[in-house]
Amino acid sequence: MPGLPTIRGIKAEELDYDASKGLKAFLVLGGVVLIVAWIPDIIQTIVSNTAPPFIDVYTTSVTNVLDIGIIGPLFLVCLYLLNKKDGLAVIILASLLKACIMVGMMLIIQTTCQMIAGIEIPLPQLVTKVFTFLLMSGFAFYFNHRLYSSLSQLRKKLTDDASLNGSLQ
């Protein structure tokens, strides 16, 4: 149908991306990690009826809400749509991977600035809030490269098919 949204010249209904087991595992783990990473802080806050410790150092409550309420579940929705072969999944996947990559880059800058400023982040928070997300960012970079390589091949195939069909008519 003319006028449908496209991603790099590929119509939404032509987005047929076969997700690898690794990507599917990444989406499950990513969704779970984004939710689980913040649960201990929230439980501690509820139990003690105080503000989360170290909140001023590395994050805000808005981050909790976005990760637990939107981004984490979106990982799982993306996986569901990929399994259904829905073209929207590829668009969501591309966005999620870019967001993960950007978070990784910002974490490197943020943690470096915090260290220079003499802010000490306890090891448990460093592991759950920094290293985990840096690892996710690295995997996102890898899967992003694979996604766009696959889409580039699909686009070339569609272009070749279109020019072949055009020459036959």
C-alpha positions as CSV (number, residue, x, y, z in Angstrom):
1,M,0.0,0.0,0.0
2,P,1.4,3.4,-0.8
3,G,2.0,5.8,2.0
4,L,2.9,3.3,4.7
5,P,5.7,4.2,7.0
6,T,9.1,3.0,6.0
7,I,12.5,2.3,7.7
8,R,15.3,3.2,5.3
9,G,13.1,2.7,2.2
10,I,11.6,-0.6,3.3
11,K,7.8,-0.7,3.7
12,A,6.5,-1.8,7.2
13,E,4.9,-4.9,5.7
14,E,8.2,-6.0,4.1
15,L,10.1,-5.9,7.4
16,D,10.6,-9.6,7.9
17,Y,13.4,-9.9,10.4
18,D,14.4,-13.3,11.9
19,A,15.6,-12.6,15.4
20,S,18.4,-14.9,16.6
21,K,18.2,-16.7,19.9
22,G,20.8,-14.3,21.2
23,L,18.7,-11.3,20.4
24,K,15.7,-12.9,22.0
25,A,17.7,-13.7,25.1
26,F,18.9,-10.1,25.1
27,L,15.3,-8.8,24.9
28,V,14.1,-11.1,27.8
29,L,17.1,-10.3,30.0
30,G,17.0,-6.6,29.1
31,G,13.4,-6.3,30.0
32,V,13.9,-8.2,33.3
33,V,17.1,-6.4,34.2
34,L,15.5,-3.0,33.7
35,I,12.7,-3.9,36.1
36,V,14.8,-5.9,38.6
37,A,17.6,-3.4,38.9
38,W,15.4,-0.8,40.6
39,I,13.3,-3.1,42.8
40,P,15.7,-3.3,45.7
41,D,15.8,0.5,46.0
42,I,12.1,0.7,45.9
43,I,11.5,-2.1,48.5
44,Q,14.1,-0.5,50.8
45,T,12.4,2.9,50.4
46,I,9.0,1.4,51.2
47,V,10.2,-0.6,54.2
48,S,12.2,2.3,55.7
49,N,9.8,5.0,54.7
50,T,12.7,7.2,53.6
51,A,14.2,8.5,50.3
52,P,16.3,5.9,48.4
53,P,20.0,6.0,49.4
54,F,22.5,7.6,47.0
55,I,19.6,8.9,44.8
56,D,21.4,12.2,44.3
57,V,24.5,10.5,43.1
58,Y,23.5,8.4,40.1
59,T,19.8,8.5,39.2
60,T,16.3,9.8,39.9
61,S,12.9,8.3,40.6
62,V,11.9,9.3,37.1
63,T,14.5,6.7,35.9
64,N,12.8,4.0,38.0
65,V,9.4,4.9,36.5
66,L,10.6,4.9,32.9
67,D,12.6,1.6,33.2
68,I,10.0,-0.3,35.2
69,G,6.9,1.1,33.6
70,I,7.8,1.7,29.9
71,I,11.2,0.6,28.7
72,G,11.5,-2.8,30.5
73,P,8.0,-3.9,29.3
74,L,8.7,-2.6,25.8
75,F,11.6,-5.0,25.5
76,L,9.1,-7.8,26.2
77,V,6.5,-6.4,23.8
78,C,9.2,-6.2,21.1
79,L,10.1,-9.8,21.6
80,Y,6.4,-10.8,21.4
81,L,6.0,-8.8,18.1
82,L,9.2,-10.3,16.7
83,N,7.8,-13.7,17.3
84,K,4.6,-12.7,15.5
85,K,6.7,-11.4,12.6
86,D,5.1,-8.0,13.0
87,G,7.0,-5.2,11.1
88,L,6.5,-2.8,14.0
89,A,8.8,-5.0,16.1
90,V,11.8,-4.0,13.9
91,I,11.0,-0.3,14.4
92,I,10.7,-0.8,18.1
93,L,13.9,-2.9,18.2
94,A,15.9,-0.3,16.3
95,S,14.8,2.3,18.8
96,L,15.5,0.2,21.9
97,L,18.9,-0.7,20.6
98,K,19.8,2.9,19.9
99,A,18.6,3.9,23.4
100,C,20.7,1.2,25.0
101,I,23.8,2.3,23.1
102,M,23.2,5.9,24.1
103,V,22.7,5.0,27.8
104,G,26.0,3.1,27.7
105,M,27.8,6.1,26.3
106,M,26.3,8.5,28.8
107,L,27.1,6.1,31.7
108,I,30.8,6.2,30.7
109,I,30.8,10.0,30.7
110,Q,28.7,10.2,33.9
111,T,30.8,7.7,35.9
112,T,34.0,9.4,34.8
113,C,32.7,12.8,35.9
114,Q,31.5,11.4,39.2
115,M,35.0,9.8,39.8
116,I,36.7,13.1,39.0
117,A,34.4,14.9,41.3
118,G,35.3,12.5,44.1
119,I,31.8,11.0,44.4
120,E,32.0,7.4,45.6
121,I,29.5,4.9,44.4
122,P,29.2,1.8,46.5
123,L,30.2,-1.5,44.7
124,P,26.6,-3.0,44.7
125,Q,25.2,0.1,43.0
126,L,28.2,0.2,40.6
127,V,27.5,-3.4,39.6
128,T,23.7,-3.1,39.3
129,K,23.4,0.4,38.0
130,V,26.5,0.8,35.9
131,F,28.2,-2.4,34.8
132,T,24.9,-4.1,34.0
133,F,23.8,-1.3,31.7
134,L,27.3,-1.0,30.1
135,L,27.1,-4.7,29.3
136,M,23.6,-4.3,27.8
137,S,25.0,-1.4,25.8
138,G,27.7,-3.5,24.3
139,F,25.3,-6.2,23.3
140,A,22.9,-3.6,21.9
141,F,25.7,-2.3,19.7
142,Y,26.4,-5.8,18.4
143,F,22.7,-6.5,17.7
144,N,22.2,-3.1,16.2
145,H,25.0,-3.8,13.7
146,R,23.4,-7.2,12.8
147,L,19.9,-5.6,12.5
148,Y,21.1,-2.9,10.0
149,S,23.2,-5.4,8.1
150,S,20.2,-7.6,7.7
151,L,17.9,-4.6,6.7
152,S,20.5,-3.5,4.2
153,Q,20.5,-6.9,2.6
154,L,16.7,-6.9,2.6
155,R,16.6,-3.5,0.9
156,K,19.1,-4.6,-1.7
157,K,17.1,-7.7,-2.4
158,L,13.9,-5.7,-2.7
159,T,15.6,-3.1,-5.0
160,D,17.0,-6.0,-7.2
161,D,13.6,-7.7,-7.3
162,A,11.9,-4.4,-8.2
163,S,14.4,-3.6,-11.0
164,L,14.1,-7.2,-12.3
165,N,10.3,-7.0,-12.3
166,G,10.6,-3.6,-14.1
167,S,12.8,-5.0,-16.8
168,L,10.5,-7.9,-17.4
169,Q,7.5,-5.7,-18.0
